[in-house]
Structures are given as C-alpha cells and as structure tokens.
Amino acid sequence: MKRNISKQRQRGAVMMEYVIVAVLIAAACVLGVVMFSRSVFYGVDMGAKGATGDSAKVKKSQDAYRTQLDQDSKAAKDYHDSMHTGK
C-alpha cells in the first residue's frame, strides 16, 4: 500500500514538471511575439508597399520606422542611465 502512494506522488511530481516546462515555453512564445511584432509588422508593411512600386511610400515608411527606432533607443538609454546612476 505504501508503495502505491509513492508511485502516485512520483507521477504527480512528474506531471508538475511538465506543467512548469509548458508554462516556460508559453512565456517564451509570448515574449518573442511581444519583442518582434513591431519589426515583423514594419517589414511586411514595407514589403507590401514596395511590391506596389510606390517608392515614395516605402521611403516615408522607412523614415518613420527609423525615427521611431531612434526614439525607442533614446528612451532605453535614458532608462538605463537612470537605473545605473540613480538620477
């Protein structure tokens, strides 16, 4: 009887490990989508505009994207500096 309880506990522990692994994989997927969604969107958007042959729209989209990246980089640098200098 004691042996059956030990096997049940072991099965429960193994099942819990699978749950933890599944949660970690799901979190990594969500993080990947969040991190790369804007880049993928702009890449597809510029590709679609480029396929139409309207180079003015592509140039405008690229300039807007670069401006946004520069603003994001500056915000990240300011945040980094504030965290490390205590300002």
Biopython code that builds the backbone (N, CA, C, O; Angstrom):
import numpy as np
from Bio.PDB.StructureBuilder import StructureBuilder

atoms = [
    (1, "MET", "N", (0.822, -1.188, 0.000)),
    (1, "MET", "CA", (0.000, 0.000, 0.000)),
    (1, "MET", "C", (0.868, 1.253, 0.000)),
    (1, "MET", "O", (0.596, 2.214, -0.720)),
    (2, "LYS", "N", (1.916, 1.227, 0.820)),
    (2, "LYS", "CA", (2.805, 2.367, 0.888)),
    (2, "LYS", "C", (3.496, 2.596, -0.454)),
    (2, "LYS", "O", (3.790, 3.734, -0.820)),
    (3, "ARG", "N", (3.751, 1.532, -1.172)),
    (3, "ARG", "CA", (4.412, 1.632, -2.466)),
    (3, "ARG", "C", (3.521, 2.338, -3.493)),
    (3, "ARG", "O", (4.027, 3.097, -4.320)),
    (4, "ASN", "N", (2.219, 2.105, -3.455)),
    (4, "ASN", "CA", (1.294, 2.760, -4.383)),
    (4, "ASN", "C", (1.241, 4.268, -4.137)),
    (4, "ASN", "O", (1.156, 5.051, -5.083)),
    (5, "ILE", "N", (1.290, 4.668, -2.883)),
    (5, "ILE", "CA", (1.263, 6.091, -2.555)),
    (5, "ILE", "C", (2.526, 6.751, -3.099)),
    (5, "ILE", "O", (2.466, 7.872, -3.604)),
    (6, "SER", "N", (3.656, 6.080, -3.002)),
    (6, "SER", "CA", (4.909, 6.623, -3.503)),
    (6, "SER", "C", (4.860, 6.792, -5.025)),
    (6, "SER", "O", (5.354, 7.792, -5.546)),
    (7, "LYS", "N", (4.276, 5.841, -5.734)),
    (7, "LYS", "CA", (4.158, 5.944, -7.187)),
    (7, "LYS", "C", (3.229, 7.086, -7.577)),
    (7, "LYS", "O", (3.479, 7.782, -8.561)),
    (8, "GLN", "N", (2.165, 7.279, -6.815)),
    (8, "GLN", "CA", (1.238, 8.372, -7.106)),
    (8, "GLN", "C", (1.909, 9.726, -6.893)),
    (8, "GLN", "O", (1.712, 10.656, -7.674)),
    (9, "ARG", "N", (2.694, 9.824, -5.840)),
    (9, "ARG", "CA", (3.413, 11.076, -5.587)),
    (9, "ARG", "C", (4.430, 11.342, -6.692)),
    (9, "ARG", "O", (4.619, 12.479, -7.124)),
    (10, "GLN", "N", (5.075, 10.275, -7.138)),
    (10, "GLN", "CA", (6.066, 10.420, -8.193)),
    (10, "GLN", "C", (5.392, 10.863, -9.491)),
    (10, "GLN", "O", (5.921, 11.721, -10.198)),
    (11, "ARG", "N", (4.241, 10.293, -9.809)),
    (11, "ARG", "CA", (3.505, 10.701, -11.007)),
    (11, "ARG", "C", (3.078, 12.160, -10.905)),
    (11, "ARG", "O", (3.141, 12.905, -11.883)),
    (12, "GLY", "N", (2.649, 12.556, -9.726)),
    (12, "GLY", "CA", (2.250, 13.950, -9.516)),
    (12, "GLY", "C", (3.419, 14.898, -9.692)),
    (12, "GLY", "O", (3.267, 15.982, -10.256)),
    (13, "ALA", "N", (4.580, 14.496, -9.212)),
    (13, "ALA", "CA", (5.770, 15.338, -9.347)),
    (13, "ALA", "C", (6.174, 15.460, -10.813)),
    (13, "ALA", "O", (6.537, 16.544, -11.270)),
    (14, "VAL", "N", (6.112, 14.360, -11.545)),
    (14, "VAL", "CA", (6.464, 14.383, -12.963)),
    (14, "VAL", "C", (5.472, 15.257, -13.729)),
    (14, "VAL", "O", (5.865, 16.024, -14.608)),
    (15, "MET", "N", (4.188, 15.141, -13.392)),
    (15, "MET", "CA", (3.172, 15.961, -14.052)),
    (15, "MET", "C", (3.417, 17.445, -13.772)),
    (15, "MET", "O", (3.241, 18.281, -14.659)),
    (16, "MET", "N", (3.812, 17.765, -12.571)),
    (16, "MET", "CA", (4.097, 19.157, -12.217)),
    (16, "MET", "C", (5.294, 19.676, -13.000)),
    (16, "MET", "O", (5.303, 20.839, -13.405)),
    (17, "GLU", "N", (6.294, 18.847, -13.218)),
    (17, "GLU", "CA", (7.440, 19.255, -14.028)),
    (17, "GLU", "C", (7.001, 19.576, -15.453)),
    (17, "GLU", "O", (7.458, 20.557, -16.039)),
    (18, "TYR", "N", (6.117, 18.752, -16.011)),
    (18, "TYR", "CA", (5.604, 19.013, -17.358)),
    (18, "TYR", "C", (4.830, 20.335, -17.402)),
    (18, "TYR", "O", (4.934, 21.081, -18.376)),
    (19, "VAL", "N", (4.076, 20.619, -16.381)),
    (19, "VAL", "CA", (3.322, 21.872, -16.322)),
    (19, "VAL", "C", (4.282, 23.054, -16.281)),
    (19, "VAL", "O", (4.075, 24.048, -16.977)),
    (20, "ILE", "N", (5.319, 22.951, -15.476)),
    (20, "ILE", "CA", (6.297, 24.039, -15.382)),
    (20, "ILE", "C", (6.984, 24.261, -16.718)),
    (20, "ILE", "O", (7.156, 25.404, -17.141)),
    (21, "VAL", "N", (7.376, 23.192, -17.386)),
    (21, "VAL", "CA", (8.018, 23.319, -18.701)),
    (21, "VAL", "C", (7.051, 23.956, -19.704)),
    (21, "VAL", "O", (7.448, 24.825, -20.481)),
    (22, "ALA", "N", (5.801, 23.532, -19.690)),
    (22, "ALA", "CA", (4.802, 24.094, -20.609)),
    (22, "ALA", "C", (4.601, 25.588, -20.359)),
    (22, "ALA", "O", (4.484, 26.364, -21.308)),
    (23, "VAL", "N", (4.561, 25.991, -19.104)),
    (23, "VAL", "CA", (4.399, 27.412, -18.769)),
    (23, "VAL", "C", (5.614, 28.211, -19.236)),
    (23, "VAL", "O", (5.457, 29.311, -19.765)),
    (24, "LEU", "N", (6.807, 27.682, -19.052)),
    (24, "LEU", "CA", (8.016, 28.381, -19.509)),
    (24, "LEU", "C", (8.044, 28.524, -21.029)),
    (24, "LEU", "O", (8.443, 29.568, -21.546)),
    (25, "ILE", "N", (7.627, 27.492, -21.740)),
    (25, "ILE", "CA", (7.577, 27.562, -23.202)),
    (25, "ILE", "C", (6.552, 28.603, -23.641)),
    (25, "ILE", "O", (6.815, 29.387, -24.553)),
    (26, "ALA", "N", (5.391, 28.614, -23.003)),
    (26, "ALA", "CA", (4.360, 29.599, -23.343)),
    (26, "ALA", "C", (4.850, 31.019, -23.075)),
    (26, "ALA", "O", (4.602, 31.923, -23.873)),
    (27, "ALA", "N", (5.540, 31.217, -21.966)),
    (27, "ALA", "CA", (6.065, 32.546, -21.644)),
    (27, "ALA", "C", (7.096, 32.985, -22.680)),
    (27, "ALA", "O", (7.122, 34.151, -23.073)),
    (28, "ALA", "N", (7.940, 32.066, -23.121)),
    (28, "ALA", "CA", (8.937, 32.398, -24.146)),
    (28, "ALA", "C", (8.267, 32.768, -25.464)),
    (28, "ALA", "O", (8.719, 33.679, -26.157)),
    (29, "CYS", "N", (7.201, 32.073, -25.809)),
    (29, "CYS", "CA", (6.467, 32.389, -27.043)),
    (29, "CYS", "C", (5.845, 33.779, -26.958)),
    (29, "CYS", "O", (5.938, 34.561, -27.904)),
    (30, "VAL", "N", (5.222, 34.081, -25.848)),
    (30, "VAL", "CA", (4.608, 35.407, -25.669)),
    (30, "VAL", "C", (5.675, 36.491, -25.725)),
    (30, "VAL", "O", (5.481, 37.521, -26.370)),
    (31, "LEU", "N", (6.778, 36.271, -25.068)),
    (31, "LEU", "CA", (7.866, 37.242, -25.076)),
    (31, "LEU", "C", (8.398, 37.454, -26.494)),
    (31, "LEU", "O", (8.676, 38.586, -26.891)),
    (32, "GLY", "N", (8.539, 36.385, -27.245)),
    (32, "GLY", "CA", (9.002, 36.501, -28.625)),
    (32, "GLY", "C", (8.045, 37.303, -29.488)),
    (32, "GLY", "O", (8.473, 38.127, -30.296)),
    (33, "VAL", "N", (6.764, 37.066, -29.320)),
    (33, "VAL", "CA", (5.767, 37.821, -30.090)),
    (33, "VAL", "C", (5.819, 39.295, -29.719)),
    (33, "VAL", "O", (5.771, 40.162, -30.592)),
    (34, "VAL", "N", (5.917, 39.575, -28.436)),
    (34, "VAL", "CA", (5.962, 40.973, -27.990)),
    (34, "VAL", "C", (7.220, 41.664, -28.503)),
    (34, "VAL", "O", (7.158, 42.811, -28.945)),
    (35, "MET", "N", (8.344, 40.988, -28.449)),
    (35, "MET", "CA", (9.615, 41.602, -28.834)),
    (35, "MET", "C", (9.709, 41.856, -30.342)),
    (35, "MET", "O", (10.258, 42.874, -30.762)),
    (36, "PHE", "N", (9.182, 40.945, -31.152)),
    (36, "PHE", "CA", (9.402, 41.032, -32.585)),
    (36, "PHE", "C", (8.181, 41.464, -33.388)),
    (36, "PHE", "O", (8.270, 41.581, -34.610)),
    (37, "SER", "N", (7.055, 41.703, -32.746)),
    (37, "SER", "CA", (5.835, 42.005, -33.500)),
    (37, "SER", "C", (5.957, 43.297, -34.294)),
    (37, "SER", "O", (5.533, 43.345, -35.449)),
    (38, "ARG", "N", (6.520, 44.338, -33.710)),
    (38, "ARG", "CA", (6.631, 45.608, -34.424)),
    (38, "ARG", "C", (7.585, 45.473, -35.612)),
    (38, "ARG", "O", (7.301, 45.995, -36.690)),
    (39, "SER", "N", (8.700, 44.787, -35.429)),
    (39, "SER", "CA", (9.657, 44.619, -36.523)),
    (39, "SER", "C", (9.053, 43.821, -37.672)),
    (39, "SER", "O", (9.249, 44.152, -38.841)),
    (40, "VAL", "N", (8.327, 42.783, -37.333)),
    (40, "VAL", "CA", (7.689, 41.970, -38.371)),
    (40, "VAL", "C", (6.632, 42.792, -39.096)),
    (40, "VAL", "O", (6.531, 42.735, -40.321)),
    (41, "PHE", "N", (5.845, 43.555, -38.345)),
    (41, "PHE", "CA", (4.803, 44.381, -38.956)),
    (41, "PHE", "C", (5.414, 45.371, -39.947)),
    (41, "PHE", "O", (4.948, 45.484, -41.080)),
    (42, "TYR", "N", (6.455, 46.086, -39.521)),
    (42, "TYR", "CA", (7.069, 47.069, -40.411)),
    (42, "TYR", "C", (7.725, 46.400, -41.615)),
    (42, "TYR", "O", (7.699, 46.948, -42.717)),
    (43, "GLY", "N", (8.304, 45.240, -41.421)),
    (43, "GLY", "CA", (8.899, 44.525, -42.548)),
    (43, "GLY", "C", (7.866, 44.124, -43.576)),
    (43, "GLY", "O", (8.084, 44.291, -44.776)),
    (44, "VAL", "N", (6.751, 43.600, -43.123)),
    (44, "VAL", "CA", (5.671, 43.201, -44.035)),
    (44, "VAL", "C", (5.065, 44.438, -44.690)),
    (44, "VAL", "O", (4.770, 44.430, -45.885)),
    (45, "ASP", "N", (4.881, 45.498, -43.911)),
    (45, "ASP", "CA", (4.302, 46.729, -44.441)),
    (45, "ASP", "C", (5.177, 47.320, -45.547)),
    (45, "ASP", "O", (4.680, 47.698, -46.607)),
    (46, "MET", "N", (6.486, 47.395, -45.288)),
    (46, "MET", "CA", (7.384, 47.937, -46.302)),
    (46, "MET", "C", (7.463, 47.026, -47.524)),
    (46, "MET", "O", (7.561, 47.507, -48.653)),
    (47, "GLY", "N", (7.422, 45.728, -47.305)),
    (47, "GLY", "CA", (7.427, 44.792, -48.433)),
    (47, "GLY", "C", (6.188, 44.945, -49.292)),
    (47, "GLY", "O", (6.267, 44.896, -50.520)),
    (48, "ALA", "N", (5.039, 45.131, -48.648)),
    (48, "ALA", "CA", (3.793, 45.305, -49.399)),
    (48, "ALA", "C", (3.801, 46.615, -50.179)),
    (48, "ALA", "O", (3.366, 46.666, -51.329)),
    (49, "LYS", "N", (4.298, 47.672, -49.545)),
    (49, "LYS", "CA", (4.371, 48.957, -50.252)),
    (49, "LYS", "C", (5.397, 48.901, -51.380)),
    (49, "LYS", "O", (5.202, 49.512, -52.430)),
    (50, "GLY", "N", (6.470, 48.180, -51.166)),
    (50, "GLY", "CA", (7.475, 48.028, -52.214)),
    (50, "GLY", "C", (6.958, 47.229, -53.392)),
    (50, "GLY", "O", (7.334, 47.487, -54.535)),
    (51, "ALA", "N", (6.089, 46.251, -53.119)),
    (51, "ALA", "CA", (5.527, 45.430, -54.184)),
    (51, "ALA", "C", (4.600, 46.242, -55.088)),
    (51, "ALA", "O", (4.409, 45.897, -56.255)),
    (52, "THR", "N", (4.032, 47.306, -54.558)),
    (52, "THR", "CA", (3.162, 48.145, -55.388)),
    (52, "THR", "C", (3.966, 49.056, -56.301)),
    (52, "THR", "O", (3.419, 49.621, -57.247)),
    (53, "GLY", "N", (5.256, 49.207, -56.031)),
    (53, "GLY", "CA", (6.101, 50.041, -56.866)),
    (53, "GLY", "C", (6.099, 51.502, -56.476)),
    (53, "GLY", "O", (6.678, 52.329, -57.180)),
    (54, "ASP", "N", (5.461, 51.838, -55.373)),
    (54, "ASP", "CA", (5.408, 53.228, -54.923)),
    (54, "ASP", "C", (6.573, 53.483, -53.966)),
    (54, "ASP", "O", (6.456, 53.302, -52.754)),
    (55, "SER", "N", (7.693, 53.907, -54.540)),
    (55, "SER", "CA", (8.905, 54.080, -53.735)),
    (55, "SER", "C", (8.789, 55.236, -52.750)),
    (55, "SER", "O", (9.474, 55.239, -51.728)),
    (56, "ALA", "N", (7.944, 56.211, -53.033)),
    (56, "ALA", "CA", (7.770, 57.338, -52.106)),
    (56, "ALA", "C", (7.150, 56.856, -50.793)),
    (56, "ALA", "O", (7.553, 57.297, -49.716)),
    (57, "LYS", "N", (6.176, 55.954, -50.879)),
    (57, "LYS", "CA", (5.543, 55.408, -49.669)),
    (57, "LYS", "C", (6.531, 54.564, -48.874)),
    (57, "LYS", "O", (6.550, 54.610, -47.644)),
    (58, "VAL", "N", (7.351, 53.790, -49.586)),
    (58, "VAL", "CA", (8.345, 52.955, -48.917)),
    (58, "VAL", "C", (9.350, 53.832, -48.183)),
    (58, "VAL", "O", (9.680, 53.569, -47.026)),
    (59, "LYS", "N", (9.831, 54.862, -48.847)),
    (59, "LYS", "CA", (10.797, 55.781, -48.226)),
    (59, "LYS", "C", (10.190, 56.451, -47.005)),
    (59, "LYS", "O", (10.846, 56.571, -45.970)),
    (60, "LYS", "N", (8.947, 56.888, -47.116)),
    (60, "LYS", "CA", (8.267, 57.529, -45.988)),
    (60, "LYS", "C", (8.121, 56.554, -44.815)),
    (60, "LYS", "O", (8.335, 56.934, -43.664)),
    (61, "SER", "N", (7.757, 55.299, -45.100)),
    (61, "SER", "CA", (7.618, 54.286, -44.051)),
    (61, "SER", "C", (8.955, 53.976, -43.394)),
    (61, "SER", "O", (9.039, 53.823, -42.175)),
    (62, "GLN", "N", (10.001, 53.885, -44.215)),
    (62, "GLN", "CA", (11.329, 53.620, -43.655)),
    (62, "GLN", "C", (11.785, 54.761, -42.759)),
    (62, "GLN", "O", (12.333, 54.526, -41.682)),
    (63, "ASP", "N", (11.561, 55.990, -43.196)),
    (63, "ASP", "CA", (11.952, 57.136, -42.384)),
    (63, "ASP", "C", (11.187, 57.167, -41.062)),
    (63, "ASP", "O", (11.765, 57.452, -40.013)),
    (64, "ALA", "N", (9.886, 56.875, -41.113)),
    (64, "ALA", "CA", (9.070, 56.857, -39.890)),
    (64, "ALA", "C", (9.547, 55.748, -38.952)),
    (64, "ALA", "O", (9.615, 55.941, -37.738)),
    (65, "TYR", "N", (9.874, 54.594, -39.518)),
    (65, "TYR", "CA", (10.344, 53.470, -38.706)),
    (65, "TYR", "C", (11.686, 53.792, -38.063)),
    (65, "TYR", "O", (11.897, 53.495, -36.887)),
    (66, "ARG", "N", (12.588, 54.394, -38.817)),
    (66, "ARG", "CA", (13.899, 54.761, -38.260)),
    (66, "ARG", "C", (13.757, 55.807, -37.163)),
    (66, "ARG", "O", (14.445, 55.747, -36.144)),
    (67, "THR", "N", (12.862, 56.764, -37.376)),
    (67, "THR", "CA", (12.620, 57.783, -36.355)),
    (67, "THR", "C", (12.101, 57.140, -35.077)),
    (67, "THR", "O", (12.540, 57.481, -33.978)),
    (68, "GLN", "N", (11.164, 56.208, -35.224)),
    (68, "GLN", "CA", (10.616, 55.511, -34.053)),
    (68, "GLN", "C", (11.691, 54.694, -33.350)),
    (68, "GLN", "O", (11.743, 54.664, -32.121)),
    (69, "LEU", "N", (12.547, 54.032, -34.122)),
    (69, "LEU", "CA", (13.641, 53.255, -33.518)),
    (69, "LEU", "C", (14.600, 54.163, -32.761)),
    (69, "LEU", "O", (15.057, 53.818, -31.671)),
    (70, "ASP", "N", (14.904, 55.317, -33.336)),
    (70, "ASP", "CA", (15.791, 56.264, -32.653)),
    (70, "ASP", "C", (15.175, 56.745, -31.342)),
    (70, "ASP", "O", (15.871, 56.856, -30.332)),
    (71, "GLN", "N", (13.874, 57.031, -31.352)),
    (71, "GLN", "CA", (13.194, 57.465, -30.135)),
    (71, "GLN", "C", (13.191, 56.355, -29.089)),
    (71, "GLN", "O", (13.425, 56.607, -27.906)),
    (72, "ASP", "N", (12.927, 55.130, -29.530)),
    (72, "ASP", "CA", (12.933, 53.995, -28.606)),
    (72, "ASP", "C", (14.325, 53.764, -28.023)),
    (72, "ASP", "O", (14.465, 53.463, -26.837)),
    (73, "SER", "N", (15.357, 53.907, -28.863)),
    (73, "SER", "CA", (16.730, 53.724, -28.389)),
    (73, "SER", "C", (17.095, 54.782, -27.367)),
    (73, "SER", "O", (17.740, 54.483, -26.361)),
    (74, "LYS", "N", (16.686, 56.017, -27.618)),
    (74, "LYS", "CA", (16.974, 57.093, -26.676)),
    (74, "LYS", "C", (16.242, 56.856, -25.358)),
    (74, "LYS", "O", (16.806, 57.069, -24.285)),
    (75, "ALA", "N", (14.986, 56.415, -25.439)),
    (75, "ALA", "CA", (14.233, 56.129, -24.220)),
    (75, "ALA", "C", (14.883, 54.994, -23.434)),
    (75, "ALA", "O", (14.963, 55.052, -22.207)),
    (76, "ALA", "N", (15.348, 53.961, -24.140)),
    (76, "ALA", "CA", (16.011, 52.841, -23.470)),
    (76, "ALA", "C", (17.321, 53.286, -22.826)),
    (76, "ALA", "O", (17.647, 52.858, -21.718)),
    (77, "LYS", "N", (18.077, 54.148, -23.521)),
    (77, "LYS", "CA", (19.327, 54.645, -22.967)),
    (77, "LYS", "C", (19.067, 55.508, -21.737)),
    (77, "LYS", "O", (19.768, 55.383, -20.733)),
    (78, "ASP", "N", (18.068, 56.377, -21.808)),
    (78, "ASP", "CA", (17.725, 57.215, -20.657)),
    (78, "ASP", "C", (17.317, 56.360, -19.462)),
    (78, "ASP", "O", (17.710, 56.635, -18.328)),
    (79, "TYR", "N", (16.527, 55.323, -19.726)),
    (79, "TYR", "CA", (16.095, 54.427, -18.657)),
    (79, "TYR", "C", (17.301, 53.704, -18.062)),
    (79, "TYR", "O", (17.426, 53.590, -16.842)),
    (80, "HIS", "N", (18.180, 53.219, -18.924)),
    (80, "HIS", "CA", (19.377, 52.521, -18.461)),
    (80, "HIS", "C", (20.225, 53.437, -17.592)),
    (80, "HIS", "O", (20.663, 53.055, -16.507)),
    (81, "ASP", "N", (20.451, 54.653, -18.083)),
    (81, "ASP", "CA", (21.267, 55.594, -17.328)),
    (81, "ASP", "C", (20.640, 55.946, -15.996)),
    (81, "ASP", "O", (21.341, 56.067, -14.991)),
    (82, "SER", "N", (19.311, 56.113, -15.977)),
    (82, "SER", "CA", (18.663, 56.450, -14.724)),
    (82, "SER", "C", (18.724, 55.309, -13.716)),
    (82, "SER", "O", (18.778, 55.543, -12.509)),
    (83, "MET", "N", (18.715, 54.077, -14.211)),
    (83, "MET", "CA", (18.786, 52.926, -13.308)),
    (83, "MET", "C", (20.197, 52.751, -12.738)),
    (83, "MET", "O", (20.357, 52.280, -11.612)),
    (84, "HIS", "N", (21.210, 53.125, -13.505)),
    (84, "HIS", "CA", (22.580, 52.884, -13.082)),
    (84, "HIS", "C", (23.259, 54.093, -12.439)),
    (84, "HIS", "O", (24.301, 53.948, -11.799)),
    (85, "THR", "N", (22.691, 55.256, -12.601)),
    (85, "THR", "CA", (23.295, 56.428, -11.986)),
    (85, "THR", "C", (22.474, 56.937, -10.808)),
    (85, "THR", "O", (22.947, 57.780, -10.046)),
    (86, "GLY", "N", (21.267, 56.445, -10.652)),
    (86, "GLY", "CA", (20.426, 56.829, -9.521)),
    (86, "GLY", "C", (19.788, 58.196, -9.674)),
    (86, "GLY", "O", (19.355, 58.795, -8.689)),
    (87, "LYS", "N", (19.726, 58.694, -10.899)),
    (87, "LYS", "CA", (19.112, 60.005, -11.128)),
    (87, "LYS", "C", (17.614, 59.914, -11.129)),
    (87, "LYS", "O", (16.934, 60.925, -11.308)),
]
sb = StructureBuilder()
sb.init_structure("model")
sb.init_model(0)
sb.init_chain("A")
sb.init_seg("    ")
for serial, (resi, resn, name, xyz) in enumerate(atoms, 1):
    if name == "N":
        sb.init_residue(resn, " ", resi, " ")
    sb.init_atom(name, np.array(xyz, "f"), 0.0, 1.0, " ", f" {name:<3s}", serial, name[0])
structure = sb.get_structure()
